[in-house]
Amino acid sequence: MVAKKASETLEISPLKQGRIKLRLIGATPLYFNAMSAKAKRSLLIGGGKKTAAQRREIKHDPETEYRSSVHTQEQGETLLCFPAPGVKSAMATAALETEGVKKTSVQRLIFMPQRYIPVWGKPYLKMDVVRNSDVNRTPDVRTRAYLPRWCAEVEVAFVMPALSTYAVASLLQNAGAICGIGDFRQEKGRGAFGTFTVAGEDLGEFQEVWDEITAEGRAVQKAAMDEPELADLDTEELMAVLNEERQRRVA
């Protein structure tokens, strides 16, 4: 008679979650790229046909487009903020170029406790000639909020022991170097904006820069949104042309 094998019990160790707070210091300027209220309305209910009066209007309203390009928060040290999933997306893309980690692992094992991360730095109104994504690549003028200097603070939660604090910080550093965040970012190939370096709560050599940029918090940002300053000579020239046309149409 064959003796029955004793039943085997499968033992599963619970996963643990770690959390780390990291600081991003912009290496190149940041373009905000929030979808405007006008674009959201068009997606929701359709564009509709323009009236005769609307067809006579000037095509762009840079001041409105500037203010619509940013993400804002009602409370906190900063007025401006950035969607935390955008940072996670950069980390997932960086995993493609990082040995020993997979993009799918980052998507499963990393969590962003914040919906938005605070962003310090003074925004400027910047206008650029771009090409649209239509078949003909039609040229157009795009207006965005542009931060020459910026920094941010992000919390990252992760599954242990699959990931460690060192691995998360290193992956975020790689994301800052090869992906970036915002419009015209490094990841897209043509622009080189939105790149950053990473520091812990002990900023070390970055302390002075961090202190300078974080002085440009909510009050400075609100004033800059209310009364926009122009970012460069190209923007000044485009705005001068626009204002001439505005005056001509009023006359």
C-alpha positions as CSV (number, residue, x, y, z in Angstrom):
1,M,0.0,0.0,0.0
2,V,1.4,3.4,-1.1
3,A,1.4,6.0,1.6
4,K,-0.2,9.4,0.8
5,K,2.0,12.4,0.6
6,A,1.4,15.0,3.2
7,S,-0.4,18.1,1.8
8,E,2.0,20.9,1.1
9,T,1.1,24.4,2.3
10,L,2.0,27.3,0.1
11,E,3.5,30.1,2.1
12,I,3.4,33.6,0.6
13,S,5.3,36.5,2.2
14,P,3.4,39.8,2.0
15,L,5.0,42.5,-0.1
16,K,6.0,45.7,1.7
17,Q,5.7,49.2,0.4
18,G,8.4,51.8,0.7
19,R,8.1,55.5,0.1
20,I,10.6,58.2,-0.7
21,K,10.5,62.0,-1.2
22,L,12.7,63.3,-4.0
23,R,13.4,66.8,-5.3
24,L,13.7,67.6,-9.0
25,I,15.9,70.5,-10.1
26,G,15.4,71.6,-13.6
27,A,18.4,71.2,-15.9
28,T,16.6,72.7,-18.9
29,P,13.5,75.1,-19.0
30,L,10.0,73.7,-18.5
31,Y,7.1,74.2,-20.9
32,F,3.6,73.5,-19.4
33,N,1.3,71.7,-21.7
34,A,-2.1,71.4,-20.0
35,M,-5.1,71.0,-22.4
36,S,-7.1,74.3,-22.6
37,A,-10.7,74.6,-21.6
38,K,-11.6,75.3,-25.3
39,A,-10.0,72.1,-26.4
40,K,-11.8,70.1,-23.7
41,R,-15.1,71.7,-24.7
42,S,-14.5,70.7,-28.3
43,L,-13.8,67.1,-27.3
44,L,-16.9,67.0,-25.1
45,I,-19.5,68.5,-27.4
46,G,-17.8,69.1,-30.7
47,G,-16.4,72.2,-32.3
48,G,-19.5,73.3,-34.2
49,K,-19.6,75.7,-37.0
50,K,-18.2,79.2,-36.5
51,T,-20.5,82.2,-36.8
52,A,-19.6,85.1,-39.1
53,A,-18.4,87.1,-36.1
54,Q,-16.2,84.3,-34.8
55,R,-14.6,83.9,-38.3
56,R,-13.6,87.6,-38.1
57,E,-11.9,87.1,-34.7
58,I,-8.1,87.0,-34.4
59,K,-7.1,83.3,-34.5
60,H,-5.1,83.3,-31.2
61,D,-5.5,84.9,-27.8
62,P,-2.0,84.4,-26.3
63,E,-2.8,85.6,-22.8
64,T,-5.7,83.2,-22.5
65,E,-3.7,80.3,-24.0
66,Y,-0.8,81.1,-21.6
67,R,-3.1,80.9,-18.6
68,S,-4.8,77.8,-19.9
69,S,-1.5,75.9,-20.4
70,V,-0.8,75.4,-16.7
71,H,-2.1,73.1,-14.0
72,T,-2.9,75.0,-10.8
73,Q,-3.8,74.0,-7.2
74,E,-5.9,76.0,-4.8
75,Q,-3.7,75.5,-1.8
76,G,0.0,74.9,-1.1
77,E,3.3,76.7,-1.4
78,T,2.9,76.9,-5.2
79,L,0.2,77.9,-7.5
80,L,1.6,75.8,-10.3
81,C,1.7,72.0,-10.2
82,F,2.3,69.1,-12.6
83,P,0.4,65.8,-13.0
84,A,2.3,63.1,-11.0
85,P,1.4,60.4,-13.6
86,G,3.6,62.4,-16.1
87,V,6.6,61.7,-13.8
88,K,5.7,58.0,-13.6
89,S,5.4,57.8,-17.3
90,A,8.9,59.3,-17.7
91,M,10.2,56.7,-15.3
92,A,8.5,53.9,-17.3
93,T,10.0,55.2,-20.5
94,A,13.4,55.5,-18.9
95,A,13.2,51.8,-17.9
96,L,13.5,51.0,-21.6
97,E,17.1,52.4,-21.5
98,T,17.9,51.1,-18.0
99,E,19.5,47.7,-17.5
100,G,17.8,45.3,-15.1
101,V,14.3,46.9,-15.0
102,K,11.3,46.6,-17.4
103,K,8.8,49.2,-18.3
104,T,5.9,46.9,-17.2
105,S,7.6,46.4,-13.8
106,V,7.7,50.2,-13.3
107,Q,4.0,50.5,-14.2
108,R,3.1,47.8,-11.7
109,L,5.5,48.4,-8.8
110,I,5.7,52.2,-8.6
111,F,2.8,54.3,-7.3
112,M,2.4,58.1,-7.1
113,P,0.6,59.1,-3.9
114,Q,0.1,62.6,-5.2
115,R,-2.2,63.6,-8.0
116,Y,-0.2,66.7,-8.7
117,I,3.3,67.7,-7.6
118,P,4.2,71.3,-6.7
119,V,6.4,73.2,-9.1
120,W,8.3,76.3,-8.1
121,G,9.6,78.9,-10.6
122,K,8.4,82.0,-12.3
123,P,6.4,81.4,-15.5
124,Y,6.8,83.6,-18.7
125,L,4.6,83.8,-21.7
126,K,6.4,82.2,-24.7
127,M,5.2,81.9,-28.3
128,D,6.7,79.4,-30.7
129,V,6.1,78.7,-34.4
130,V,5.3,74.9,-34.6
131,R,3.9,72.5,-37.1
132,N,0.5,70.8,-36.4
133,S,0.1,67.0,-36.6
134,D,-2.2,67.1,-39.6
135,V,-1.2,65.5,-43.0
136,N,0.2,68.8,-44.3
137,R,2.1,69.7,-41.1
138,T,0.5,73.1,-41.2
139,P,2.5,75.8,-39.3
140,D,0.9,77.5,-36.4
141,V,1.8,79.6,-33.4
142,R,1.6,77.9,-29.9
143,T,1.6,79.8,-26.6
144,R,2.7,78.1,-23.4
145,A,3.8,79.0,-19.9
146,Y,7.6,78.7,-19.8
147,L,9.8,78.4,-16.7
148,P,13.5,79.2,-17.4
149,R,14.3,77.9,-13.9
150,W,12.1,75.4,-12.0
151,C,12.1,72.7,-9.3
152,A,9.6,70.3,-7.9
153,E,9.0,67.8,-5.1
154,V,7.6,64.3,-5.7
155,E,6.7,61.4,-3.5
156,V,7.2,57.9,-4.9
157,A,5.8,54.7,-3.3
158,F,7.2,51.4,-4.5
159,V,7.0,47.7,-3.8
160,M,9.8,46.1,-1.7
161,P,11.9,44.1,-2.1
162,A,11.5,44.2,-5.9
163,L,12.7,47.9,-5.8
164,S,14.8,49.8,-3.4
165,T,15.1,53.5,-2.6
166,Y,18.4,53.6,-4.5
167,A,16.8,51.9,-7.6
168,V,13.8,54.3,-7.6
169,A,16.1,57.4,-7.2
170,S,18.4,56.1,-10.0
171,L,15.5,55.4,-12.3
172,L,14.0,58.9,-11.7
173,Q,17.5,60.4,-12.4
174,N,17.5,58.5,-15.7
175,A,14.0,59.8,-16.5
176,G,15.2,63.3,-15.9
177,A,18.1,62.9,-18.3
178,I,16.5,61.1,-21.2
179,C,12.8,61.9,-21.0
180,G,12.0,65.0,-19.1
181,I,8.4,66.4,-18.5
182,G,6.2,68.9,-20.1
183,D,6.0,70.1,-23.7
184,F,8.9,69.9,-26.2
185,R,10.5,67.5,-23.8
186,Q,13.7,65.5,-24.4
187,E,11.7,62.2,-24.8
188,K,10.0,63.5,-28.0
189,G,13.3,64.0,-29.8
190,R,13.1,67.5,-31.3
191,G,13.0,69.5,-28.0
192,A,15.4,69.2,-25.1
193,F,13.2,70.8,-22.5
194,G,11.9,69.6,-19.1
195,T,15.0,67.6,-18.2
196,F,16.0,67.5,-14.5
197,T,18.4,66.1,-11.9
198,V,17.4,64.4,-8.7
199,A,18.3,65.1,-5.1
200,G,17.1,63.7,-1.8
201,E,15.8,65.8,1.1
202,D,19.5,66.5,1.9
203,L,20.1,68.7,-1.2
204,G,23.9,69.1,-0.7
205,E,25.4,71.0,-3.6
206,F,21.9,71.9,-4.9
207,Q,20.8,73.7,-1.7
208,E,21.6,77.2,-2.9
209,V,19.8,76.7,-6.3
210,W,16.8,75.1,-4.5
211,D,16.5,78.0,-2.1
212,E,16.6,80.6,-5.0
213,I,14.0,78.9,-7.1
214,T,11.6,78.0,-4.2
215,A,11.5,81.7,-3.4
216,E,9.4,81.9,-6.6
217,G,6.4,80.3,-5.0
218,R,2.6,81.0,-5.0
219,A,2.8,84.8,-4.8
220,V,5.3,85.2,-7.6
221,Q,3.5,82.7,-9.8
222,K,0.1,84.4,-9.3
223,A,1.5,87.8,-10.2
224,A,3.1,86.3,-13.3
225,M,-0.2,84.7,-14.4
226,D,-2.1,87.9,-13.8
227,E,0.4,90.1,-15.6
228,P,2.4,88.0,-18.0
229,E,6.0,88.8,-18.9
230,L,7.3,87.8,-22.3
231,A,10.0,85.2,-22.4
232,D,12.2,86.3,-25.3
233,L,12.6,88.6,-28.4
234,D,10.7,86.2,-30.7
235,T,7.7,86.4,-28.4
236,E,8.0,90.2,-28.2
237,E,8.0,90.5,-32.0
238,L,5.0,88.2,-32.4
239,M,3.1,90.0,-29.7
240,A,3.9,93.4,-31.3
241,V,2.4,92.1,-34.6
242,L,-0.7,90.9,-32.7
243,N,-1.2,94.1,-30.8
244,E,-1.0,96.1,-34.1
245,E,-3.7,94.0,-35.6
246,R,-5.8,94.3,-32.4
247,Q,-5.6,98.1,-32.7
248,R,-6.4,98.1,-36.4
249,R,-9.6,96.0,-35.9
250,V,-10.8,98.3,-33.0
251,A,-10.2,101.5,-35.1
